[in-house]
């Protein structure tokens, strides 16, 4: 039933109670987005047409009640063989639970609860609805203290065929009115009697009548007086006890005439002026149905008449029952038989017939006496203590009862009890008392928790599965999830325990999920500046994928041909899932409009014969202040410096010697376009008499052709004196020395 939608509207969330006739569930009204209580008729009654008809009629009558102390009826329906009533959901406890936890209650609290119950009963009686089953189990106390009376009219739907099956009468007999116990028509005053018992139980913590069987309790309602409340709890005010005494009179005429009258008495019973009022007395002296002692019929009444005359019937006291009076009259009206003289008749007396009569009489008397003593022996059955078997397994309980000479009533009642292990006894109808040997004991045995079948949650989101399980009654702390890497989307359930289709107890089961946290990620390696072959090796070693179709080419000033200039989708150090496809962009060389130029730098040591450190820095289309390199020289040497120019840009080379700036040279893209292909920069030492500007006219480009040589600026030269980014095939454009070019 859990998870089922009744009428396509009420989604059953969890079971919250139940009795002999119906089970009660907490449900969610999807249409109105609110929680409701749904009472579902037990399956064994779905074919009782009379019961179903009264069940629906009474529920519809109760739905007509609109009162703050009455649980509202929202809907009545049927889905196939399932009959249900939808009512207001109350968050709180029933009065029976409160009495067991805290009784006896304070007088003001008990009266406050009784007033609200009485207010609900008055409203019901005005609408011609009699509850007939007022008891603490049917009184709900909300968290805000509001009292709600439920199950109006439902008890009336119990037929004679269902009384013994459901146990409803057994459960309520302690709250029956005497007229209810007789089986005669009950009215408003029957509800007031039951309310008096509820008030009695709240203030004393015990029931006024208790017995070893429902019949004995019912007889006590009819014949016996209950122990007065103040003898059980002296703290009860006299005025409150008076309310109970009047409400629980066996004669309905001596009770309150209406719920309003009882309500008015409850409203004022705690006023200071009434707390010590005299004890209530009743004019009739005693209730009509209580047990009385009848006077015996004296022997002299029967024998005082003359022997051969009819004796008048002696007067019978008014209190003697009619049947006994008739018997007395008949006995007293009999006369002695008249014996005739045998001699007078002239016939001889026979001896056989009197002898036969005497013999038969003696035999009959003997049989009667024997039967009487046999009956006494049979009736004189010893009493035994009923062992307490709640909490025992059924077979153990049977053995314990049989050892005491008791018998287990069949069939044993079986019911699903989530908090009681399967096969364990959770109730017995007689306990902590002495009964006759051979008595029957009714046992109630748990069938364990209502098991649910787990859904297949694979492929669903974790939160969706949690919401579903919590709705079934699984505590949230019993649901766990382990995060693992997978190809599934993050949060997707990969596996579950228990497996799909397994039965489980929602209250005790532990549910485990393995949930995807997505694919495993790694920091994206830096591929820029690497060759295509190197990039492929790096990608493969990191569990990534680089296909030929994902290698793009475009011109570049910054990288030589065949070197990676960009990596798409994932930049260096970005987290990237393993197995991801990578796209890179590779340089196809400089653009077609780029121009190459060579600066021929000729430089001497600062002092002839001594070593100087040379450092050359250049700027071109590839960037600013790029380090060409450092050299140690002891004599004059020439170094070609390759630069690349883009349109509307210029290139510059700067020379440092022994850490000191010595000279710089620039050239523009427009100058190269006019035919210049190389230029020289000569820096003499201090001993040769030349100044650092001797190479200023090296830009004229005379005798040179404007050829563009494609060089790889990152390709290393085999000549140790050649810069790392120079073109090894074109250290000088014409193969000559700087002086020759100049």
C-alpha positions in Angstrom: 0.0 0.0 0.0 2.9 2.3 0.7 3.6 4.4 -2.4 0.2 3.6 -3.9 -2.1 6.3 -5.1 -5.7 5.9 -4.1 -8.1 7.4 -6.5 -5.2 8.8 -8.5 -5.0 11.5 -5.9 -3.9 10.3 -2.4 -0.3 9.1 -2.3 0.2 6.7 0.6 3.3 7.7 2.6 3.4 5.6 5.7 1.3 3.6 8.1 0.4 5.5 11.3 -2.1 3.3 13.1 -4.7 0.7 12.8 -7.3 -1.4 14.6 -9.4 -4.5 14.1 -11.5 -3.0 11.3 -9.2 -0.7 9.4 -5.6 0.5 8.9 -4.7 4.2 9.0 -2.1 5.7 6.7 -0.5 9.1 6.4 -1.0 10.3 2.8 -0.4 13.3 0.6 -3.2 14.9 -1.3 -1.5 15.6 -4.7 -4.4 17.8 -5.9 -4.5 20.1 -2.9 -0.8 19.6 -1.8 -1.6 18.7 1.8 -1.2 15.8 4.1 -4.3 13.7 5.0 -5.1 10.6 7.0 -6.6 7.7 5.0 -8.5 4.9 6.8 -8.6 1.8 4.7 -11.0 -1.0 5.4 -9.3 -4.4 6.1 -9.6 -6.9 3.3 -11.6 -9.4 5.4 -14.6 -7.1 5.4 -14.7 -6.0 1.8 -17.4 -8.6 1.0 -19.7 -7.7 3.8 -22.3 -5.6 1.9 -24.2 -4.5 5.0 -21.0 -3.4 6.7 -19.8 -1.5 3.7 -23.2 0.2 3.2 -23.3 1.4 6.9 -19.6 2.2 6.8 -20.1 4.6 3.9 -23.4 6.0 5.2 -22.0 6.8 8.6 -18.8 8.3 7.2 -20.9 10.5 5.0 -23.0 11.5 8.0 -19.8 12.3 10.0 -18.6 14.4 7.0 -21.6 16.7 7.6 -20.0 17.7 11.0 -18.0 20.9 10.9 -16.5 21.7 14.3 -13.0 22.6 15.6 -13.0 19.6 17.9 -14.1 17.1 15.3 -11.7 15.5 12.8 -13.0 16.6 9.4 -14.0 14.0 6.8 -12.7 15.0 3.4 -13.6 12.2 1.1 -15.0 8.6 0.9 -14.1 6.4 -1.9 -13.5 2.9 -3.3 -10.8 1.6 -5.7 -11.6 -2.0 -6.7 -11.9 -3.9 -3.4 -10.3 -1.1 -1.3 -12.8 1.1 0.6 -11.3 4.2 2.3 -12.2 7.3 4.1 -10.0 10.5 3.8 -9.9 12.7 6.8 -8.0 15.5 8.4 -4.4 14.6 9.5 -3.6 15.5 13.1 0.1 15.8 14.1 0.2 14.7 17.7 -0.8 11.8 20.0 -4.0 10.1 21.0 -5.4 10.4 24.5 -4.7 6.8 25.3 -1.0 7.3 24.8 -1.0 10.4 27.0 -2.9 8.5 29.8 -0.4 5.7 29.7 2.5 8.1 29.8 1.3 10.7 32.4 -1.8 9.6 34.2 -3.2 10.7 36.6 -3.5 14.1 34.9 -4.0 17.3 36.7 -7.7 18.2 37.3 -7.5 21.4 35.2 -5.9 19.5 32.2 -8.4 16.6 32.4 -11.4 19.0 32.6 -10.0 21.1 29.7 -9.8 17.9 27.5 -13.3 16.8 28.7 -14.8 20.2 27.8 -13.5 20.0 24.3 -14.8 16.4 23.9 -18.2 17.5 25.3 -18.3 20.4 22.9 -17.8 18.0 20.0 -20.5 15.7 21.3 -23.0 18.5 21.6 -22.4 19.5 18.0 -22.8 15.9 16.9 -26.0 15.3 18.9 -27.5 18.5 17.5 -26.9 16.9 14.1 -28.5 13.6 15.2 -25.3 11.7 15.2 -24.4 9.4 18.1 -20.7 8.5 18.5 -21.2 5.2 20.4 -17.5 4.6 20.7 -16.1 7.4 22.9 -12.7 6.2 24.3 -9.2 7.6 24.6 -8.1 5.8 21.4 -10.5 8.0 19.4 -9.4 11.3 21.0 -6.5 13.0 19.3 -4.5 15.8 20.9 -2.7 18.0 18.4 0.7 19.6 19.1 -1.2 22.9 19.7 -3.3 21.2 22.5 -6.4 21.1 20.3 -8.6 18.1 21.1 -10.1 16.3 18.0 -12.7 13.5 18.3 -12.5 11.0 15.4 -14.4 7.9 14.2 -17.9 9.4 14.5 -20.4 6.7 13.7 -17.9 4.1 12.6 -18.5 1.8 15.6 -22.1 1.7 14.6 -21.1 -0.1 11.4 -19.9 -3.2 13.3 -22.4 -6.0 12.6 -23.0 -9.1 14.7 -20.8 -11.1 12.3 -17.8 -8.8 12.8 -17.9 -8.3 16.6 -15.9 -11.3 17.5 -13.7 -11.2 14.4 -12.4 -7.7 14.8 -12.2 -7.4 18.5 -13.7 -3.9 18.3 -16.2 -4.7 21.1 -13.5 -6.2 23.3 -11.4 -3.1 22.9 -14.3 -0.8 23.8 -16.3 -2.7 26.4 -14.5 -0.8 29.2 -16.3 2.3 28.0 -19.8 0.8 27.3 -22.8 2.3 28.9 -25.1 -0.2 30.6 -27.7 0.1 27.9 -25.0 -0.5 25.3 -23.9 -3.7 27.2 -27.6 -4.9 27.2 -27.7 -4.5 23.4 -30.6 -2.1 23.4 -30.9 1.1 21.6 -28.3 3.7 22.7 -28.7 7.5 22.6 -27.0 10.7 23.5 -26.7 9.7 27.2 -24.7 6.7 26.2 -22.0 9.0 24.9 -22.1 11.0 28.1 -21.6 7.8 30.2 -18.5 7.0 28.0 -17.2 10.5 28.5 -17.5 10.1 32.3 -15.4 6.9 32.1 -12.7 8.8 30.0 -12.7 11.6 32.6 -12.4 8.9 35.4 -9.4 7.3 33.7 -7.7 10.6 33.1 -7.9 11.6 36.8 -7.2 8.2 38.3 -5.0 6.4 35.7 -7.2 3.3 35.9 -10.5 2.0 34.5 -13.6 1.9 36.7 -14.4 -1.7 35.7 -12.0 -4.4 34.8 -12.4 -8.1 34.4 -10.9 -11.3 33.0 -13.3 -11.3 30.0 -15.4 -8.8 28.0 -18.6 -10.4 29.4 -17.5 -10.0 33.0 -16.7 -6.3 32.3 -20.1 -5.8 30.6 -21.9 -7.4 33.6 -20.0 -5.0 36.0 -21.3 -2.1 34.0 -24.8 -3.4 34.6 -24.6 -4.6 38.2 -21.6 -3.3 40.2 -20.6 0.0 41.6 -17.2 1.5 40.7 -14.7 2.7 43.2 -15.3 6.4 43.7 -12.6 8.6 42.0 -11.6 10.5 45.2 -10.8 7.2 46.9 -8.3 6.4 44.2 -6.9 10.0 43.9 -7.7 12.2 46.8 -6.5 15.3 44.9 -9.6 15.3 42.7 -11.9 18.2 43.7 -15.3 17.1 45.0 -17.0 19.2 42.2 -15.1 17.2 39.5 -16.0 13.9 41.2 -19.6 14.9 41.2 -19.5 15.3 37.4 -18.1 11.8 37.0 -20.7 10.3 39.5 -23.6 11.8 37.6 -22.3 11.0 34.1 -21.8 7.3 35.1 -25.2 6.6 36.6 -26.5 3.3 35.4 -30.0 4.7 35.1 -29.9 7.0 32.0 -32.6 9.2 33.6 -30.2 10.2 36.4 -27.4 11.2 34.1 -27.1 14.6 32.4 -30.0 15.2 30.1 -27.8 16.6 27.3 -24.2 17.2 26.4 -24.8 20.9 26.9 -25.9 20.3 30.5 -22.7 18.3 31.2 -20.6 20.9 29.4 -22.0 23.7 31.6 -21.2 21.6 34.7 -17.6 21.1 33.4 -17.2 24.8 32.7 -17.9 25.7 36.3 -16.6 22.7 38.3 -13.1 24.3 38.9 -14.4 27.6 40.2 -13.2 28.2 43.8 -16.8 28.4 45.1 -17.5 24.8 43.8 -14.2 23.0 44.7 -15.5 21.8 48.1 -19.2 21.4 47.4 -21.1 18.5 49.0 -20.9 15.1 47.4 -23.7 14.5 44.8 -26.6 12.3 46.0 -29.4 10.8 43.9 -33.0 10.4 45.0 -33.6 6.9 43.8 -31.0 5.6 46.2 -29.6 3.0 43.7 -29.4 2.3 40.0 -32.0 0.0 38.5 -29.6 -2.6 37.3 -27.2 -3.0 40.1 -27.1 -6.4 42.0 -29.4 -6.7 45.0 -29.9 -9.3 47.8 -33.4 -10.8 47.6 -35.2 -12.1 50.8 -35.6 -15.8 51.0 -39.1 -17.5 51.1 -39.5 -18.9 54.7 -40.6 -22.4 55.3 -43.4 -21.4 57.6 -45.0 -19.6 54.7 -45.4 -22.9 52.9 -46.4 -25.2 55.9 -48.6 -22.9 58.0 -51.9 -24.0 56.3 -54.1 -27.0 57.5 -53.2 -30.3 56.0 -56.2 -31.1 53.9 -57.2 -27.5 53.0 -55.9 -25.2 50.3 -53.6 -22.6 51.9 -53.8 -19.0 50.6 -50.8 -17.6 48.8 -48.6 -15.6 51.3 -47.9 -12.0 50.3 -44.7 -11.7 48.2 -42.4 -8.7 48.8 -42.3 -6.2 45.9 -38.6 -6.8 45.4 -39.0 -10.6 44.8 -38.7 -11.4 41.1 -42.0 -12.3 39.4 -40.8 -15.9 38.4 -39.9 -16.7 42.0 -43.2 -15.3 43.3 -45.1 -17.5 40.9 -43.2 -20.6 42.1 -44.0 -19.7 45.7 -47.6 -19.3 44.9 -47.7 -22.7 43.1 -46.0 -24.4 46.0 -48.3 -23.0 48.6 -51.4 -23.8 46.7 -50.7 -27.6 46.6 -52.6 -29.9 49.1 -51.7 -33.2 50.6 -52.9 -36.3 48.6 -56.0 -37.9 50.0 -55.5 -41.7 50.9 -58.4 -44.0 50.8 -58.9 -47.0 53.2 -58.2 -50.3 51.4 -60.6 -52.2 53.6 -63.3 -49.9 52.7 -62.8 -50.7 49.1 -63.0 -54.4 49.8 -60.0 -55.1 47.5 -56.7 -56.7 48.9 -53.6 -54.4 48.8 -50.9 -55.5 46.4 -47.3 -55.4 47.6 -45.5 -55.4 44.3 -46.4 -52.0 43.0 -45.3 -49.9 46.1 -42.1 -51.9 46.2 -41.3 -51.1 42.6 -42.1 -47.4 43.1 -39.9 -47.2 46.1 -37.0 -48.9 44.3 -37.3 -46.8 41.3 -37.5 -43.7 43.5 -34.4 -44.7 45.4 -32.4 -45.3 42.1 -33.5 -42.0 40.7 -32.5 -40.2 44.0 -29.2 -42.0 43.9 -28.5 -41.0 40.4 -29.4 -37.4 41.2 -27.1 -37.3 44.2 -24.3 -38.9 42.2 -24.8 -36.4 39.4 -24.9 -33.5 41.8 -21.6 -34.4 43.4 -20.0 -35.1 40.0 -21.1 -31.7 38.8 -19.7 -30.1 42.0 -16.4 -31.9 41.4 -16.4 -30.7 37.8 -17.3 -27.1 38.7 -14.7 -27.0 41.5 -11.8 -26.4 39.0 -8.6 -25.2 40.6 -7.4 -21.7 39.6 -4.0 -21.1 38.1 -1.9 -17.9 37.5 -1.9 -16.9 33.8 1.8 -16.6 32.8 2.8 -13.4 31.0 3.9 -14.5 27.5 4.2 -11.2 25.7 7.6 -10.9 24.1 7.9 -14.7 23.8 7.9 -16.7 20.5 4.6 -18.3 19.8 5.7 -21.9 20.4 7.3 -20.9 23.7 4.2 -19.1 24.7 2.0 -22.1 23.9 4.2 -24.4 26.0 4.1 -22.0 29.0 0.3 -21.8 28.9 -0.1 -25.5 28.4 2.2 -26.2 31.3 -0.3 -24.2 33.5 -3.2 -26.2 32.2 -4.5 -23.4 29.9 -5.5 -23.6 26.3 -4.6 -21.3 23.4 -7.7 -20.0 21.6 -7.6 -20.7 17.9 -7.1 -19.1 15.5 -4.2 -17.0 16.9 -4.5 -13.4 15.8 -1.7 -12.4 13.4 -0.9 -8.8 12.6 1.9 -6.9 11.0 3.8 -5.1 13.7 6.9 -3.1 12.6 8.4 -2.9 16.0 7.8 -6.5 17.1 9.9 -9.4 15.5 8.0 -11.9 13.5 6.5 -14.8 15.5 6.6 -12.9 18.8 3.5 -12.5 21.0 2.6 -8.9 21.4 -0.7 -9.2 23.3 -2.8 -11.6 25.3 -6.4 -11.1 26.4 -5.7 -12.4 30.0 -2.6 -11.6 32.0 -1.6 -11.0 35.6 -4.7 -12.7 37.0 -5.9 -16.1 38.1 -8.3 -18.1 36.0 -9.8 -21.6 36.0 -7.6 -24.4 34.8 -8.5 -25.2 31.2 -9.4 -21.6 30.3 -8.8 -20.3 26.8 -6.2 -17.6 26.3 -6.3 -15.5 23.1 -2.8 -14.6 21.7 -1.9 -12.0 19.2 1.3 -12.7 17.3 3.4 -10.4 15.1 4.0 -11.2 11.5 6.9 -8.7 11.6 7.1 -5.5 9.7 5.1 -4.8 6.5 7.8 -5.6 3.9 8.2 -3.4 0.9 9.9 -4.3 -2.4 12.7 -2.0 -3.3 12.5 -0.1 -6.6 15.2 -0.1 -9.3 17.0 3.2 -8.7 19.8 2.6 -11.2 20.1 5.5 -13.5 18.1 7.8 -11.3 19.4 10.8 -9.3 20.3 10.2 -5.7 17.9 12.8 -4.3 15.0 11.3 -6.1 15.8 7.9 -4.5 16.2 9.4 -1.1 12.8 11.2 -1.3 11.1 7.9 -2.4 12.7 5.9 0.5 11.9 8.4 3.1 8.3 8.4 2.0 8.3 4.6 2.6 9.4 5.2 6.2 13.2 4.6 5.8 15.0 7.0 8.2 17.3 9.3 6.3 20.4 8.3 8.4 19.9 4.7 7.1 20.5 5.8 3.5 24.2 6.1 2.5 25.9 6.9 -0.8 29.5 6.3 -2.0 30.9 8.6 -4.7 32.9 7.0 -7.5 34.2 8.0 -10.9 32.2 6.9 -13.8 31.0 7.9 -17.3 27.5 8.6 -15.8 26.4 12.2 -15.0 27.3 13.3 -11.5 24.7 12.3 -8.9 23.5 9.3 -11.0 23.0 6.0 -9.1 25.2 3.2 -10.5 24.3 0.4 -8.1 22.2 -0.3 -5.0 22.0 -2.5 -2.0 19.4 -4.2 -1.5 19.1 -5.2 -5.2 16.0 -4.4 -7.2 13.0 -6.5 -6.2 14.3 -7.4 -2.8 11.9 -7.2 0.2 12.9 -5.0 3.1 11.6 -3.5 6.3 11.6 0.3 5.9 12.2 0.9 9.6 15.3 -1.3 10.0 16.8 -1.7 6.5 20.0 0.0 5.5 20.1 1.2 1.9 23.4 1.8 0.2 24.0 3.5 -3.2 27.0 3.8 -5.4 26.7 7.2 -7.0 28.7 8.7 -10.0 30.7 11.8 -9.4 31.5 12.0 -13.1 34.6 11.0 -14.9 38.0 11.2 -13.2 39.8 14.5 -13.9 43.5 15.4 -14.3 45.2 18.8 -14.7 45.5 19.6 -18.4 49.2 19.4 -19.5 50.8 22.4 -21.4 51.2 21.4 -25.0 52.2 24.9 -26.3 55.7 25.0 -27.8 55.9 21.2 -28.3 56.0 19.5 -31.6 53.0 17.5 -32.8 54.8 14.2 -32.0 55.6 15.4 -28.5 52.1 16.6 -27.9 50.6 13.2 -29.0 52.9 11.4 -26.5 51.9 13.8 -23.6 48.2 13.5 -24.4 48.3 9.7 -24.5 50.3 9.3 -21.3 47.6 11.4 -19.5 44.7 9.2 -20.7 43.4 11.8 -23.2 42.7 11.5 -26.9 44.2 13.5 -29.7 43.1 12.5 -33.2 44.6 13.7 -36.5 41.3 15.4 -37.4 41.7 17.5 -34.2 45.1 18.9 -35.3 44.6 22.3 -36.9 47.2 24.5 -38.6 47.5 28.3 -38.9 50.4 30.8 -39.5 52.2 32.1 -36.4 54.9 34.6 -35.7 55.6 33.1 -32.2 56.2 29.5 -33.0 58.1 27.8 -35.8 56.4 25.5 -38.3 55.2 22.2 -36.7 55.1 23.6 -33.1 51.9 23.8 -31.0 50.7 27.4 -30.7 47.3 26.8 -28.9 45.2 24.1 -27.3 41.4 24.4 -27.4 38.7 23.4 -24.9 41.1 23.0 -22.0 43.9 25.4 -21.1 47.0 24.3 -19.2 46.2 23.1 -15.6 42.4 23.1 -16.2 40.7 20.0 -14.8 39.8 17.7 -17.7 38.0 14.3 -17.5 40.1 11.3 -18.5 39.3 10.1 -22.0 38.4 13.6 -23.2 39.2 14.5 -26.8 41.7 17.3 -27.2 42.1 19.8 -30.1 45.4 21.6 -30.8 46.5 24.3 -33.2 49.9 23.9 -34.9 52.0 26.6 -36.5 52.3 26.4 -40.3 55.1 29.0 -40.2 55.1 32.8 -40.5 52.3 34.4 -42.5 52.9 35.0 -46.2 53.3 38.8 -45.8 56.0 38.3 -43.0 59.5 39.4 -43.8 62.8 38.0 -42.5 65.8 40.1 -41.7 69.3 39.4 -40.4 71.2 41.7 -38.1 75.0 40.9 -38.5 76.5 42.0 -35.2 80.3 42.3 -35.2 81.8 43.0 -31.8 85.2 43.0 -30.2 86.3 42.5 -26.6 86.3 45.6 -24.5 90.1 45.3 -24.2 92.2 43.4 -26.8 93.4 40.0 -25.6 90.9 39.9 -22.7 87.6 38.0 -22.5 84.3 39.9 -22.6 80.7 38.6 -22.2 78.4 39.5 -25.0 74.5 39.5 -24.5 72.1 40.2 -27.4 68.4 41.0 -27.0 66.0 41.5 -29.9 62.4 42.6 -30.5 60.2 41.6 -33.5 56.8 40.3 -34.4 57.4 37.4 -32.0 57.6 39.6 -28.9 59.6 42.3 -27.1 63.1 42.0 -25.6 63.6 38.4 -26.5 66.9 36.9 -25.3 69.1 35.9 -28.2 71.8 34.6 -26.0 75.2 35.3 -24.3 78.7 34.6 -25.6 82.3 34.8 -24.2 84.7 36.4 -26.8 88.5 37.1 -26.7 88.7 38.6 -30.3 86.4 40.2 -32.8 83.5 37.9 -33.8 80.3 38.3 -35.9 76.9 37.0 -34.9 73.8 36.9 -37.2 70.5 37.7 -35.5 67.4 36.6 -37.4 64.2 38.7 -36.9 60.7 38.6 -38.4 58.7 41.6 -39.2 54.9 41.9 -39.7 53.4 44.8 -41.7 53.7 48.2 -40.0 56.1 46.9 -37.4 59.8 47.3 -36.8 62.6 45.0 -35.4 65.3 46.0 -33.0 68.5 44.4 -31.8 70.3 45.6 -28.7 73.9 44.6 -27.6 75.3 44.5 -24.1 79.0 43.9 -23.3 80.2 43.0 -19.8 76.7 44.0 -18.5 76.9 47.5 -20.1 74.6 48.7 -22.9 76.8 49.4 -26.0 74.6 49.9 -29.0 71.2 49.1 -30.7 69.9 49.0 -34.2 66.4 49.1 -35.7 64.7 48.4 -39.1 61.1 48.8 -40.2 58.9 46.7 -42.4 58.7 49.5 -45.0 62.5 49.6 -45.2 62.6 45.9 -45.9 59.9 46.3 -48.5 62.3 48.7 -50.3 65.0 46.1 -50.7 67.0 45.9 -47.5 67.6 42.3 -46.5 70.4 42.6 -43.9 72.2 45.2 -41.9 75.3 45.2 -39.8 76.2 46.5 -36.4 79.9 46.8 -35.6 81.1 47.5 -32.1 84.9 47.8 -31.8 87.0 47.4 -28.7 88.7 50.3 -26.9 92.1 49.4 -28.4 91.3 49.6 -32.2 90.3 53.2 -32.3 86.9 52.6 -33.8 83.8 54.0 -32.2 80.6 52.1 -31.8 78.9 53.9 -34.8 81.1 52.5 -37.5 78.3 50.3 -38.7 75.6 53.0 -38.9 75.6 52.9 -42.7 75.1 49.2 -42.7 71.5 49.6 -43.4 71.9 50.8 -47.0 71.8 47.2 -48.2 74.1 47.9 -51.2 74.9 44.9 -53.3 72.3 42.8 -51.5 69.2 41.3 -52.9 65.9 41.3 -50.9 65.5 37.7 -50.5 63.3 36.2 -47.8 64.6 33.2 -46.2 62.2 31.0 -44.2 64.0 30.2 -41.0 62.9 28.3 -37.8 63.7 30.8 -35.0 63.6 27.9 -32.4 65.8 25.5 -34.4 69.2 25.2 -32.7 72.4 25.6 -34.8 75.3 23.2 -34.8 77.7 26.1 -34.8 78.5 26.9 -31.2 79.0 30.5 -32.1 75.6 30.8 -33.9 72.6 31.9 -32.0 70.0 29.3 -31.1 67.3 31.0 -33.2 69.4 31.8 -36.3 69.0 30.0 -39.6 71.9 27.6 -39.9 71.8 27.9 -43.7 71.9 31.7 -43.7 74.1 33.1 -41.1 75.1 35.8 -43.8 72.8 36.3 -46.7 75.7 36.4 -49.2 78.1 34.3 -47.3 80.5 37.2 -46.7 81.8 38.9 -43.7 80.1 42.0 -42.2 82.9 44.2 -43.5 82.4 42.9 -47.0 78.7 43.5 -46.7 79.3 47.0 -45.4 
